[in-house]
């Protein structure tokens, strides 16, 4: 992602967190100064800008070392936070469910622990007896032990949540429930598309990270579940990726992945790469799950630009759809593509189950998509869509079965 785009994104992140952006300061260096981040001249310029604008907060578009934060705060006389702190703050503000709050707190505590380690102070053990600490104990050591204890408790809670997720995933697989999961860069329009395909009523807003908690709902028109996941972003703190692996597991376990892309964003290719890197980190690389690249917001594009995007996707061998989640344009064609991918490896057949074998019907309802069912002279007549390997068990009850 280029420098200007990254700074614009930082501005939007700051506004999402509730800050009023007064001005910005940039410096091009081969690498940041180890102790001060900025050079001396830029620090003096920063001090002047603070005095002239009345700013009371500095937000750095990078992850700063503790010493760098201390130096900048001393130089400017105002609080300094880095990009990681900013994103963690937004997540903390937007987390609604108990699971989401646990995941955010886990990421925050990991970040705080790294800050304590980064201070580089020697922590001594003094006084007391076995299992105790004397009055000379360092405050940093007290903080470190408190954070480690909190981390242990949070990780135990998250383990229980992960077990529940695994149980739910196994239950869905056992019942042949299929899940279509939406992923994408934050603000790509996932929630708008999710609402159009379901009756979820997920909040839609032109801001970053409006949705954090994974939401699963039945499709309004189709016999599968839809899952909306947290949006990704450039330089997403590693602590958050680790903490949200449980939530993102919905994407890894999906039958089909809808990779939602803001086609009207001139930097959408760079944002695609960001999403790909996070998916790879959670074990959901390119070939792991069937995916459709959904180019959203085509209502903002010319016909020529739409054609270019779809032609480019075709050359790359992608399943792709051009839609407007806002207006509904292209959504029916997207639904057809989802059906096609979900039904790969399935057969649509007519079965006649004799009345004396009525015991097969409950099992068939779990294993197949029942398209129609009626009572005939010889038994129950069903039109079903079923995996070809499972159809073998019902071969005696159909006259159009092909092995």
C-alpha positions in Angstrom: 0.0 0.0 0.0 1.4 3.4 -1.0 2.3 6.1 1.6 -0.5 8.5 0.9 -3.2 5.7 1.0 -1.8 4.5 4.3 -2.0 8.0 5.8 -5.6 8.4 4.6 -6.4 5.1 6.2 -4.8 6.3 9.5 -7.0 9.3 9.3 -10.2 7.2 8.9 -9.1 4.9 11.7 -8.6 8.0 13.9 -12.0 9.3 13.1 -13.5 5.9 13.7 -12.0 6.0 17.2 -13.6 9.4 17.8 -10.7 11.7 17.2 -10.8 15.0 15.2 -7.8 15.0 12.9 -6.2 18.5 12.9 -3.1 18.0 10.8 -0.5 15.4 9.8 3.3 15.3 9.8 5.4 12.9 7.6 9.1 12.2 7.1 10.8 10.0 4.6 13.6 8.1 6.1 15.3 4.8 5.1 14.3 3.6 8.6 12.9 5.3 11.7 15.3 6.7 14.3 15.8 4.0 16.9 15.3 6.2 20.0 13.1 9.0 18.6 11.3 7.6 15.5 11.5 11.1 13.9 14.7 13.1 13.2 15.4 16.1 15.5 14.1 18.6 12.9 10.8 16.8 12.6 10.4 16.6 16.4 10.8 20.4 16.5 8.2 20.8 13.7 5.9 18.5 15.7 6.2 20.6 18.8 5.3 23.8 16.8 2.3 22.0 15.2 1.0 21.0 18.7 1.3 24.6 19.9 -0.4 26.1 16.8 -3.3 23.6 16.6 -3.9 22.8 20.2 -3.6 19.1 19.5 -3.6 16.9 22.6 -2.8 13.5 21.0 -0.3 12.2 18.5 -1.1 9.0 16.5 1.8 7.3 14.8 1.2 5.2 11.6 3.5 2.5 12.9 4.1 0.4 16.0 6.5 2.3 18.2 8.9 1.1 20.8 8.2 2.1 24.4 11.3 4.4 24.4 10.1 6.1 21.2 6.7 6.8 22.8 8.4 8.2 25.9 10.7 10.5 23.8 7.9 11.9 21.7 5.6 12.5 24.7 8.4 14.3 26.5 9.2 16.4 23.3 5.6 17.3 22.5 4.0 17.4 26.0 1.0 15.4 24.8 0.0 11.7 24.8 1.4 9.5 22.0 -0.2 6.3 20.8 0.8 4.1 17.9 -1.2 2.4 15.1 -1.5 -0.8 17.1 -2.9 1.0 20.2 -5.4 2.8 17.9 -6.7 -0.3 16.3 -6.9 -2.1 19.7 -8.9 0.8 21.0 -11.4 0.6 18.1 -11.8 -3.1 18.6 -12.4 -2.6 22.3 -15.1 0.0 21.6 -16.8 -2.1 18.9 -16.7 -5.6 20.6 -20.3 -6.6 21.6 -20.4 -10.3 22.4 -18.7 -11.9 25.4 -16.4 -13.8 22.9 -15.5 -10.6 21.1 -14.6 -8.8 24.3 -12.5 -11.7 25.5 -10.6 -11.8 22.2 -10.0 -8.0 22.3 -8.8 -8.1 25.9 -6.5 -11.0 25.1 -4.9 -8.9 22.3 -4.6 -5.9 24.6 -2.9 -7.8 27.3 -0.4 -9.4 24.9 0.4 -5.9 23.6 0.9 -4.6 27.1 3.2 -7.5 28.0 5.3 -6.7 24.9 5.5 -3.1 26.1 6.8 -4.1 29.5 9.4 -6.4 27.9 10.4 -3.6 25.6 11.3 -1.2 28.4 14.4 -3.4 28.9 14.7 -2.9 32.6 16.2 -5.6 34.8 13.6 -6.9 37.2 14.9 -8.3 40.4 13.5 -10.8 42.8 13.9 -9.7 46.4 12.8 -10.5 49.9 10.0 -12.7 51.0 9.9 -16.5 51.4 9.0 -19.3 49.0 6.3 -18.1 46.7 6.3 -14.6 48.0 7.8 -11.2 47.1 9.4 -8.7 49.4 8.7 -5.0 49.7 11.5 -4.2 47.3 9.7 -5.7 44.3 9.7 -3.6 41.1 6.4 -2.2 39.9 7.1 -3.6 36.4 7.4 -7.1 37.8 4.1 -6.7 39.6 2.5 -5.5 36.4 4.1 -8.4 34.4 2.8 -11.0 36.8 -0.7 -9.5 36.8 -0.8 -9.5 33.0 0.5 -13.1 32.8 -2.2 -14.2 35.2 -4.9 -12.3 33.2 -3.6 -13.8 30.0 -3.8 -17.3 31.5 -7.4 -16.8 32.5 -8.4 -15.3 29.1 -6.7 -18.1 27.2 -8.6 -20.7 29.2 -11.9 -18.9 28.4 -11.0 -18.8 24.7 -10.1 -22.5 24.8 -13.7 -23.2 25.9 -15.1 -21.0 23.2 -12.9 -22.8 20.6 -14.2 -26.2 21.8 -17.8 -24.9 21.3 -16.8 -23.7 17.8 -15.4 -27.1 17.0 -18.5 -28.9 18.3 -20.7 -26.6 16.2 -18.6 -27.2 13.1 -18.7 -31.0 13.6 -22.5 -30.8 14.1 -23.0 -28.8 10.9 -20.8 -31.3 9.0 -22.8 -34.2 10.4 -26.0 -32.6 9.4 -24.6 -31.6 6.0 -25.2 -27.9 6.7 -23.2 -25.8 4.3 -21.7 -22.4 5.3 -20.9 -19.5 2.9 -18.5 -17.2 4.6 -17.8 -13.5 3.7 -14.3 -12.1 4.1 -12.7 -8.9 2.9 -11.0 -5.7 3.7 -12.8 -3.6 6.3 -15.4 -1.2 4.7 -15.6 -3.3 1.5 -19.4 -3.8 1.9 -19.5 -7.2 3.5 -22.2 -6.3 6.0 -24.4 -4.7 3.3 -24.2 -7.8 1.2 -24.7 -10.0 4.3 -27.9 -8.1 5.1 -29.1 -8.4 1.5 -28.7 -12.2 1.6 -30.2 -12.7 5.1 -32.5 -11.0 7.5 -29.6 -10.3 9.9 -29.9 -6.5 10.2 -26.2 -6.1 10.8 -25.2 -2.5 11.3 -24.0 -0.8 8.1 -21.8 2.3 8.2 -19.1 4.0 6.2 -16.5 3.4 8.9 -13.9 0.8 9.8 -14.5 -2.3 11.9 -18.2 -1.7 12.4 -18.7 -5.5 12.7 -16.3 -7.5 14.9 -18.3 -10.4 16.1 -18.8 -13.3 13.6 -22.5 -13.5 12.7 -24.1 -16.6 11.2 -27.6 -16.5 9.7 -29.8 -18.6 7.4 -29.8 -17.4 3.8 -33.1 -15.6 2.9 -33.6 -17.7 -0.2 -31.2 -20.6 -0.1 -30.7 -23.7 2.0 -27.3 -22.8 3.5 -25.9 -20.6 6.3 -24.1 -17.3 5.7 -21.3 -16.1 8.0 -20.0 -12.5 8.3 -16.5 -12.0 9.7 -14.4 -9.2 11.0 -12.9 -7.0 8.2 -9.1 -7.0 7.7 -6.8 -4.0 7.4 -3.2 -3.2 6.5 -0.8 -3.8 9.4 -3.5 -5.6 11.4 -1.8 -6.1 14.8 -0.5 -9.6 15.1 -2.0 -9.8 18.6 -5.5 -9.4 17.1 -4.9 -12.0 14.4 -3.9 -14.5 17.1 -6.8 -13.6 19.3 -9.4 -13.6 16.6 -8.4 -17.0 15.1 -11.5 -18.5 16.7 -13.8 -16.0 15.1 -12.0 -16.3 11.7 -12.4 -20.1 11.9 -15.8 -19.6 10.2 -13.9 -18.7 7.1 -11.6 -21.7 7.3 -14.5 -24.1 7.8 -16.7 -22.6 5.1 -18.0 -24.6 2.1 -17.6 -21.4 -0.1 -15.7 -18.2 0.6 -17.0 -14.9 -0.7 -14.0 -12.6 -1.0 -15.7 -9.2 -1.0 -13.7 -6.4 -2.7 -14.5 -2.7 -3.0 -14.1 -2.5 -6.8 -14.4 1.3 -6.7 -11.3 1.6 -4.5 -8.3 2.4 -6.6 -6.1 0.5 -4.2 -8.3 -2.6 -4.1 -5.5 -4.9 -5.4 -3.2 -3.9 -2.5 -6.1 -4.5 -0.1 -6.7 -8.0 -1.7 -3.1 -8.9 -0.9 -3.6 -7.8 2.8 -6.6 -10.1 3.1 -4.8 -13.0 1.4 -1.9 -12.7 3.9 -4.3 -12.8 6.9 -6.2 -15.8 5.4 -2.9 -17.6 4.9 -2.0 -16.9 8.5 -5.2 -18.5 9.8 -4.7 -21.6 7.6 -7.1 -20.6 4.8 -4.8 -20.3 1.7 -5.9 -19.9 -1.9 -6.8 -23.5 -2.6 -8.1 -24.6 0.8 -11.7 -23.4 0.3 -13.7 -22.7 -2.9 -14.0 -19.0 -3.3 -15.8 -16.4 -5.4 -14.2 -13.0 -5.8 -17.1 -10.6 -5.3 -16.4 -7.1 -6.8 -18.7 -4.9 -4.9 -19.9 -1.2 -5.5 -20.1 -1.5 -9.3 -22.8 1.1 -9.1 -19.9 3.5 -8.8 -18.1 2.2 -11.9 -18.5 2.7 -15.6 -19.4 -0.3 -17.9 -15.9 -0.2 -19.2 -14.3 -0.5 -15.8 -16.7 -3.4 -14.9 -15.7 -5.3 -18.0 -12.0 -4.8 -17.2 -12.4 -6.2 -13.7 -14.3 -9.3 -14.8 -11.9 -9.9 -17.8 -8.9 -9.6 -15.4 -10.5 -12.1 -13.0 -11.3 -14.5 -15.9 -7.6 -14.4 -17.0 -6.5 -15.2 -13.5 -8.9 -18.2 -13.5 -11.1 -16.8 -10.7 -14.7 -17.4 -10.0 -15.9 -13.8 -10.0 -19.1 -11.7 -9.7 -19.6 -8.0 -10.2 -22.3 -6.7 -7.9 -23.7 -3.8 -6.0 -24.8 -4.9 -2.5 -26.4 -1.5 -2.1 -28.7 -1.8 -5.2 -28.9 -5.5 -5.6 -27.4 -5.4 -9.1 -25.6 -8.7 -10.0 -26.7 -10.5 -6.8 -28.9 -13.1 -8.5 -26.0 -14.1 -10.7 -23.8 -14.3 -7.6 -26.3 -16.7 -6.0 -26.2 -18.9 -9.1 -22.4 -19.1 -8.8 -22.7 -20.0 -5.1 -25.2 -22.8 -6.0 -22.8 -24.1 -8.7 -19.9 -24.4 -6.4 -21.9 -25.8 -3.5 -23.3 -28.5 -5.8 -20.1 -29.6 -7.3 -19.8 -33.3 -6.7 -23.5 -33.7 -6.1 -26.2 -35.4 -8.2 -29.9 -34.5 -8.6 -32.0 -37.6 -8.7 -35.5 -39.0 -8.2 -35.9 -41.5 -5.4 -38.8 -43.8 -4.5 -38.5 -45.0 -1.0 -40.9 -47.9 -0.3 -43.2 -47.3 2.6 -41.8 -50.3 4.5 -38.4 -48.5 4.4 -39.6 -45.3 5.9 -36.7 -45.6 8.4 -34.5 -44.2 5.6 -36.3 -40.9 5.4 -34.9 -39.1 8.5 -31.4 -40.1 7.4 -32.0 -38.9 3.8 -33.3 -35.6 5.1 -30.0 -35.1 6.9 -27.8 -36.1 4.1 -29.5 -34.5 1.1 -31.2 -31.3 0.0 -34.9 -32.3 -0.5 -36.2 -30.5 -3.6 -39.7 -32.0 -3.5 -41.5 -34.8 -1.7 -44.9 -36.5 -2.3 -46.6 -39.8 -1.6 -46.8 -42.2 -4.6 -48.4 -45.6 -5.2 -45.2 -47.5 -4.4 -43.7 -45.3 -1.7 -42.5 -41.8 -0.9 -41.3 -40.0 -4.1 -38.5 -37.5 -3.6 -36.4 -35.2 -5.8 -33.1 -34.7 -4.0 -29.7 -33.2 -4.5 -27.0 -35.4 -2.7 -23.3 -36.1 -2.7 -22.5 -38.8 -5.2 -20.6 -40.9 -2.7 -23.7 -40.8 -0.3 -26.1 -41.6 -3.2 -24.6 -45.1 -3.5 -26.5 -46.1 -0.3 -29.8 -45.3 -2.1 -28.9 -46.7 -5.6 -31.7 -49.4 -5.3 -34.3 -46.7 -5.0 -33.6 -44.7 -8.2 -33.8 -45.6 -11.9 -31.5 -42.7 -13.1 -28.5 -43.3 -10.8 -25.1 -43.1 -12.5 -22.1 -44.3 -10.7 
